[in-house]
Amino acid sequence: MFTGIIKAIGKIQSVSAEGTNKTFWIESDISSELRIDESLCHNGVCLTVEDIQDNKYQVTAIKETIDKTTLSNWKQNDIINLERSMQMNGRIDGHFVQGHVDGTGKCMSKKNANGSFEFTFSFDEKNAALIIEKGSICVNGVSLTAFNVSKNTFTVAIIPYTFHHTNFQNLKEGDTVNLEFDILGKYVQRIIAIEKSNY
């Protein structure tokens, strides 16, 4: 479980494929703090640390994860957002994030809003019921508040600190991002669906 508050960024050093899996070696300032078997959130995707060597660590993604996220596009030298798993002995600054990406979205616009930055994203209309005005949304692992929500788009505002300490600074129009919708909305949608179907 995560909170969507990014504490570090990583740089992909290498990508290799074995069967339908992809293995990534990632360089980061936090590599020496990690442990093997630890869950780590990468652009919103929860992956398990498999090996650690100096300032690098290894993770592997299976086909299911690759098919539903932006991992298929990751390449050497890409910068990704990193978050270690939540500890239950402190404040929860963002919102509950599972690291289970629901799908991808596309950056439709990026605007300098005179002190902050506004990004508008499109998403699959089938998830329209899972996002609300002023509700929580996780974009590339970052906990954000959605506004100007429509049936297939939403906008988020990024403060300068977040912009400069995540890969949002590298994001441009047309880029694809990982989206995780609020878990509370998913449970409500499931309950309603069961009630309607008399399951």
Rosetta blueprint (number, residue, H / E / L):
1 M L
2 F E
3 T L
4 G L
5 I L
6 I L
7 K L
8 A E
9 I E
10 G E
11 K E
12 I E
13 Q E
14 S E
15 V E
16 S E
17 A E
18 E E
19 G L
20 T L
21 N E
22 K E
23 T E
24 F E
25 W E
26 I E
27 E E
28 S E
29 D L
30 I L
31 S H
32 S H
33 E H
34 L L
35 R L
36 I L
37 D L
38 E L
39 S E
40 L E
41 C E
42 H E
43 N L
44 G L
45 V E
46 C E
47 L E
48 T E
49 V L
50 E L
51 D E
52 I E
53 Q E
54 D L
55 N L
56 K E
57 Y E
58 Q E
59 V E
60 T E
61 A E
62 I L
63 K H
64 E H
65 T H
66 I H
67 D H
68 K H
69 T L
70 T H
71 L H
72 S H
73 N H
74 W L
75 K L
76 Q L
77 N L
78 D L
79 I E
80 I E
81 N E
82 L E
83 E E
84 R E
85 S L
86 M L
87 Q L
88 M L
89 N L
90 G L
91 R L
92 I L
93 D L
94 G L
95 H L
96 F L
97 V E
98 Q L
99 G L
100 H L
101 V L
102 D L
103 G E
104 T E
105 G E
106 K E
107 C E
108 M E
109 S E
110 K E
111 K E
112 N E
113 A L
114 N L
115 G L
116 S L
117 F E
118 E E
119 F E
120 T E
121 F E
122 S E
123 F E
124 D L
125 E H
126 K H
127 N H
128 A H
129 A H
130 L H
131 I L
132 I L
133 E L
134 K L
135 G L
136 S E
137 I E
138 C E
139 V E
140 N L
141 G L
142 V E
143 S E
144 L E
145 T E
146 A L
147 F E
148 N L
149 V L
150 S L
151 K L
152 N L
153 T E
154 F E
155 T E
156 V E
157 A E
158 I E
159 I L
160 P H
161 Y H
162 T H
163 F H
164 H H
165 H H
166 T L
167 N H
168 F H
169 Q H
170 N H
171 L L
172 K L
173 E L
174 G L
175 D L
176 T E
177 V E
178 N E
179 L E
180 E E
181 F E
182 D L
183 I H
184 L H
185 G H
186 K H
187 Y H
188 V H
189 Q H
190 R H
191 I H
192 I H
193 A H
194 I H
195 E H
196 K H
197 S H
198 N L
199 Y L
